[in-house]
Amino acid sequence: MAENENAPAPAPAPAPDSAPAPVAGSAANVGGRKQSISCLEEKKYVVSTEKSGDLHVYVQGDLSQQGKRAVFLTVHDLGCNHTSFHDFVNHPCMCEIKERSVFIHIDVPGHEDNAPNLTTPFPTLQVLGEDLVTVLDFLHVKYVIGLGEGAGANVLARFGLAYPQRALGLILINCTGSAASVMDTFKSKFVNWKGESSVSQSAEEYLIFHKFGHQLVNDSNPDKEKVMQEFQSRLRGTINNKNLKLYVNAFLGRKDLPLKTCKTDVLLITGLLSSYAHVVEKLHRDMDKTKATLLKIERAGDVLLQAPYKVAQSILLFCKGQGLLTSLTLPGVDRQRAFSGGSFDGEGGPRRLSRGMSMEEYDKPNIRRLSITISNDGVSNKHN
């Protein structure tokens, strides 16, 4: 497992694309945007794939220690790039997880900051998901935990279906399991994309609702306008609008996900204010309950932004269920309280410490077969 200290040392990762190597503690300007200290801890690679072209890959953490770490593979949603996960990973609630993990962030084609227009066709979500294995092979990574949001969650689900032996588990935020509905396609027809360097108001509104959902009208948080403005600034700034449109079209052209046959453990996460909450609930109903868990967070649309502590807690519980990060406690949650009544066995009953079970084994909670609703005040309701 990932924390086995006796595991053989993996092959060394390739040298980063950029030289010299990044130095933590300094600052620089890249593409007109000040680069944070945490950004400089990343190593960037450009990986050529068979059908998806060049993928820009950013690694946080020491790949040479992957035998003792949890390794996450992330894919971002529409209207952003890998920095959306970069910001989440560097949130204080993720500090301990980050120290024991490696994060491999993917920018979908043409979505790195200030990217030029793509000169090749944009891949389908299916093709992109299947090509992610090329990144793992390039970096000499044996298996990962997939962590994706929105369209990126759909991509990672397809990766997990195509290469179950390379996916220890999938954490899918606001994942859609069905093809785009007639209404989705109809609405998209009214989105006007101005040109190559700007985003129209209708396109902004479409992407904002896709990301934040009903949080737009129900959230009384005074920082809401600031959050929206920051998202709009990204759309108008470093994201290539023409390439963004291609990603949106690929998302709208997606096919059904056959997750009923998924052999990998899956954690589905959604906010009850998300525009895709009902879609995620339907996906969970259709899945094998021995493989799937659903976490619903109240009063949240964008869960990574609005409820990072809850997402971090669920990620850690899921990883413990896979035998990863077993020595860590839940961020911000008392250890004893976290495990009392919080983990269930395969029949849905509470788990008891038996005479033949070691403390280490008990430290690996089984959170499958559950649908859990968590409010931002920490109260949870569990449903089998």
Secondary structure, 3 states (H helix, E strand, C coil): CCCCCCCCCCCCCCCCCCCCCCCCCCCEEECCEEECCCHHHCEEEEEECCCCCEEEEEEECCHHHHHHCEEEEEECCCCCCCHHHHHHHCCHHHHHHHHCEEEEEEECCCCCCCCCCCCCCCCCHHHHHHHHHHHHHHHCCCCEEEEEECHHHHHHHHHHHHCHHHEEEEEEECCCCCCCCHHHHHHHCCCCCCCCCCCCHHHHHHHHHHHHCCHHHHCCCCCHHHHHHHHHHHHHCCCCHHHHHHHHHHHHCCCCCCHHHCCCCEEEEEECCCCCHHHHHHHHHHCCCCCEEEEEECCCCCHHHHCHHHHHHHHHHHHHHCCCCCCCCCCCCCHHHHHCCCCECCCCCECCCCCCCCHHHHCCCCCCCCEEEECCCCCEEEEC
